[in-house]
Amino acid sequence: MKRKFLMVFGILFCLVFGMLAGCGQKTEEARIYYLNYKPESADSWKEIAKAYEAETGIKVRILTAANGSYEQTLKSEIAKKNPPTLFQINGPVDYEKWKNYCRDLSDTQLYSWLIEPDMAVRNGDGVYGIPYVVEGYGIIYNDGIMQKYFSLSSRKTDFGSMDEVNNFDKLRSLVEDMSLHLDELGIEGVFASTSFGEGEDWRWHTHLANLPVYYEFSQKGVVDEAELDFSYEENFKNIVDLYINNSCAAREELAYKTVDDSMEEFAVGKAAMVQNGNWAWNQISQIDGNQVKEEDVKFLPIYTGVSGEEKQGLCIGTESYICVNSIASEADQQASIAFLEWLYGSETGKKYVTDSLGFISPFNTFAYEESPNDPLARQIISDMSDSSKKTVNWDFTAFPSQRFKVELGNSLYAYCKGEITWEKVVESVKKTWASEKALSLEEGKENK
């Protein structure tokens, strides 16, 4: 009788609790799947995933999208049976496309740790995208080569240091005179090659193009607009011409040049300057034959000839906002949040953020000494705290689409080759901006 009672009790126990506990079946593990935006950090994310699994037993899948294909990859992956639980948006404009997949993160520790809560992507009282890195970019220069130039008795400028170069006219006079002394300086061009290889032109169609957009938005007091006046196109042309007329490669070679090519040219001493961001230090320092001393790697703002630019600082901001997929299971969402909070809150995780990813963190969980210890990151941190300078916002998060960027890159290269006039570049920018802005609104509706 006792045995029968136990059998009946066991059956009833399984019926009552079976759905929750699986009754004799293994409970399905929570899933963490991160779709990574940055190809240069793919290996680091894989290391982080292994470390997290070793510490917690929970696997983290990492998929890295190819350069320029993140939006397309996200569209494909998000429609699958097991979509990413973590993905990236590039700011408020991108949020409008993906808002139906973004969980409200306002109640998370991660959000409470933000040094500047206003940096988050918000909608009403909700927080749907949290910045996970602060970055900056400008013109990186080798001060060793610059000091060599300043010592030339034959130079036509009277600059004694780079501190005196604080606007476009001074930059242009410096660069053009250096181009007359290439042999004496032992370089092949003042600037490293302007890379227009396929998928390699992001430094121009995104980072450089941010300058005219930033100044137009600032002048109008807006954060976005359906149609771009491109009123600072002459300033954009100033710096484009300076780059392509004073670089290591001839115009007709630029289609074959990559970012790696230009960074190598800078690292081995073939060029004195290169436009890039603080993330470039790891690449520079690890290139075989690197000749640039750490203390000689310095930043200069990207001057374009705008009135008052003497007080302009570096371009500092982020396009990297992490989102938790709201259509994933609640268990997957919570596991993904826990992973992020481990990464930015634990000693192990923070070490990976600083030493492996090389991120300047936007969270108060990091002490100053836990910031990346490299020359470019230190200058970004210094520039952010310098009240005498006005940093340039990353307004390219308002750019309407990847297609807009690609079209701009194509136009710039056609201009470099002499196939189209600058007026055609301007016409293309304004037309494509308007059409892609309209299209992005339609895509946002389709993703609902």
Secondary structure as GFF3:
##gff-version 3
##sequence-region A 1 448
A	DSSP	alpha_helix	2	21	.	.	.	ID=ss1
A	DSSP	beta_strand	32	36	.	.	.	ID=ss2
A	DSSP	three_ten_helix	39	41	.	.	.	ID=ss3
A	DSSP	alpha_helix	42	56	.	.	.	ID=ss4
A	DSSP	beta_strand	60	64	.	.	.	ID=ss5
A	DSSP	alpha_helix	70	78	.	.	.	ID=ss6
A	DSSP	beta_strand	86	89	.	.	.	ID=ss7
A	DSSP	alpha_helix	92	98	.	.	.	ID=ss8
A	DSSP	three_ten_helix	99	101	.	.	.	ID=ss9
A	DSSP	alpha_helix	109	112	.	.	.	ID=ss10
A	DSSP	three_ten_helix	117	119	.	.	.	ID=ss11
A	DSSP	beta_strand	121	123	.	.	.	ID=ss12
A	DSSP	beta_strand	126	131	.	.	.	ID=ss13
A	DSSP	beta_strand	135	142	.	.	.	ID=ss14
A	DSSP	alpha_helix	143	150	.	.	.	ID=ss15
A	DSSP	three_ten_helix	162	164	.	.	.	ID=ss16
A	DSSP	alpha_helix	168	178	.	.	.	ID=ss17
A	DSSP	three_ten_helix	179	181	.	.	.	ID=ss18
A	DSSP	alpha_helix	182	185	.	.	.	ID=ss19
A	DSSP	beta_strand	189	191	.	.	.	ID=ss20
A	DSSP	alpha_helix	202	202	.	.	.	ID=ss21
A	DSSP	pi_helix	203	208	.	.	.	ID=ss22
A	DSSP	alpha_helix	210	220	.	.	.	ID=ss23
A	DSSP	alpha_helix	233	245	.	.	.	ID=ss24
A	DSSP	three_ten_helix	251	256	.	.	.	ID=ss25
A	DSSP	alpha_helix	259	267	.	.	.	ID=ss26
A	DSSP	beta_strand	271	277	.	.	.	ID=ss27
A	DSSP	alpha_helix	280	286	.	.	.	ID=ss28
A	DSSP	three_ten_helix	294	296	.	.	.	ID=ss29
A	DSSP	beta_strand	297	300	.	.	.	ID=ss30
A	DSSP	three_ten_helix	309	311	.	.	.	ID=ss31
A	DSSP	beta_strand	312	317	.	.	.	ID=ss32
A	DSSP	beta_strand	321	324	.	.	.	ID=ss33
A	DSSP	alpha_helix	330	345	.	.	.	ID=ss34
A	DSSP	alpha_helix	347	351	.	.	.	ID=ss35
A	DSSP	pi_helix	352	356	.	.	.	ID=ss36
A	DSSP	three_ten_helix	368	370	.	.	.	ID=ss37
A	DSSP	alpha_helix	375	384	.	.	.	ID=ss38
A	DSSP	beta_strand	390	392	.	.	.	ID=ss39
A	DSSP	three_ten_helix	395	398	.	.	.	ID=ss40
A	DSSP	alpha_helix	402	416	.	.	.	ID=ss41
A	DSSP	alpha_helix	422	446	.	.	.	ID=ss42
###
